[in-house]
């Protein structure tokens, strides 16, 4: 077991079927990383991952439910689409997710994060996103928008950056984390 797991799992729709322990789940690659990692973190330990918004926003809850059965969401932060533009050349809405593994038999605690809720972009477009970010808009480090899409022509949800230093904005919000 590990006390702390920090990572940025690869994102792909590829179903992982080669691992006999997780084959029955038929999780996509990134969800497989979440499941296997949370199972390897000791009770009381922490898992912090950087992932695309689709871990939290996709309609299917199977992977989120798997994690929720084992861990509590401590905090989540949604970064604007430009967060990794300079170093990775991509414009993708990214989340930082922090979970704490529960001891066996301990009831779930913390914020709700399995479902979806509607938010309205600054342009007036409604979008379904993870209920955690709808309930905690202060943890969306930017503005809900439909501008600056990854795929031209699609009315895709995104997050535009706010004015100022992104690192400082993230650091300010992380001050609210429990010790």
Number of C-alpha atoms within 10 A of each C-alpha: 12 14 14 17 17 13 14 14 16 13 15 10 10 12 15 19 16 9 11 9 9 14 13 10 17 17 20 16 17 22 26 23 19 23 18 14 19 27 17 16 20 17 18 13 19 23 24 21 20 20 23 21 19 16 21 24 21 15 14 13 16 14 22 19 14 16 23 21 14 21 28 21 22 18 21 24 22 24 28 25 21 19 21 15 12 9 7 9 10 13 18 21 22 22 22 18 19 20 22 24 25 21 14 9 7 9 11 15 12 10 15 16 22 19 18 20 16 14 20 16 17 14 10 11 15 16 19 16 20 23 19 23 22 18 14 13 15 12 21 22 21 20 17 23 24 21 17 17 18 15 8 9 7 10 14 15 22 25 26 22 19 12 8 8 9 17 9 10 16 16 10 10 15 14 9 9 10 7 4
